[in-house]
Amino acid sequence: MPDAQTAAPPPAWDAWFEDLFRSHATALHRYFARRAPADDVQDLTAEVLATAWRRRDDVPAGAELPWLYRTAGFVLANHRRKARPVPVAVLPDEADDADPAHLVLADEQVRLALAALSPRDRRVLLLHAWDGLGGAELADVLGIGRGGADAALSRARARLREAWSATDGTASEGGHGTPAPGAARGGGASTSASATQKR
């Protein structure tokens, strides 16, 4: 069987990559924007797309996005091993009128709850809540069957509920009280984790 990279004429691969970029680059960019420093998002996105081009004969037709997410997970893991310092975020033009104390407490509770989970549970929950994957796509990214993916999501949700209950009050030491999960308006993790908990 001839190598697809050499057998296919270059224009066909150019069109394939153009369609891949147009269809999935934004989702890939958002994946990294939620997980990496802002200064690194473009480079990480480009690295995954470059990998897709180099391994274009390995990208499964009809399951391009799950393949890109799996590759993004490896790229991000390698990036984090470099232990680069996280830059300070750009200051917003307008101030948020939310009580900083409440935001800190809510985000801290979310951080503690997620930290109590296994890396696999965190990955399943964030792929579902942040990236909108469910069912077949989640199974493809995890490399397991549909039933296994559904079971993994169900278990991860249950463990998040347990971890959230266990952290209730931990983040409120000092007498401030712990706000409801939805009270945090500044962090995607807070909103996503609470949304996942309620599903």
Sequence and secondary structure as in RCSB ss.txt:
>XXXX:A:sequence
MPDAQTAAPPPAWDAWFEDLFRSHATALHRYFARRAPADDVQDLTAEVLATAWRRRDDVPAGAELPWLYRTAGFV
LANHRRKARPVPVAVLPDEADDADPAHLVLADEQVRLALAALSPRDRRVLLLHAWDGLGGAELADVLGIGRGGAD
AALSRARARLREAWSATDGTASEGGHGTPAPGAARGGGASTSASATQKR
>XXXX:A:secstr
   HHHHS HHHHHHHHHHHHHHHHHHHHHHHHTTS HHHHHHHHHHHHHHHHHTTTTS TT HHHHHHHHHHHH
HHHHHHT          SS   S HHHHHHHHHHHHHHHHTS HHHHHHHHHHHTT   THHHHHHHTS HHHHH
HHHHHHHHHHHHHHHHHTTTTTTTTT    GGG  S HHHHHHHHHHH 
